[in-house]
Amino acid sequence: MDDVIRAYLGGMLKTVLTRMSPVRNVTSCIALFAFLGLTAGVAVAVFLPRYDVGAGLMLPAHSPYSAAYLVRLTRGDNPGVRIDAYRRSIGFSATGTLSGADRAVGAAIRQVIALNDGKYKRTEPGLAMRQQNEGVYGLFGFLAGFGTALGFLMPPRSRVTATA
């Protein structure tokens, strides 16, 4: 069954390509690759979304350490997590998949609480916002498809020079 479908599609493709002029053939192939790249880029953005996750931690009035000191201690230990100090509060943010960014922020909060001898006033719940990257990924996909089509259809010229 697969051979019959392949033969039919192959014959149909040959018929279409032989009836088209070479310029129209190249143009349609470039447009096809560009459209496929655009579609792939948008599909990646839709099916593999990225999130910005943020949370906060409020230190008590008589905390053993200042927020700035705790941030300096933990900043390099949590890759991918941005940690900022504000007076008596500490802000945490990370970007990535929803579960990965949430885990990273949670681990950073736990580490700061442990460094502060377990003392904290309250934690502020996290906020997760989905990044809207469909247009950017679509543009990158379009450019990748366009470049691929040009690479396939317009091979580089020979660099060999004739010698007399």
Buried (B, 14 or more C-beta within 10 A) or exposed (E): EEEEEEEEEEEEEEEEEEEBEEEEBBBBBBEEBBBBBBBBBBBBBEEEBBBBBBBBBBBEEEBEBBBEBBBEBBBEEBEEBBBBBEEBBBBBBBBBEEEBBBBBBBBBBEBBBEBBEEEBEEBBEBEEEEEEBBEEBBBBBBBBBBBBBBEEEEEEEEEEEEEE
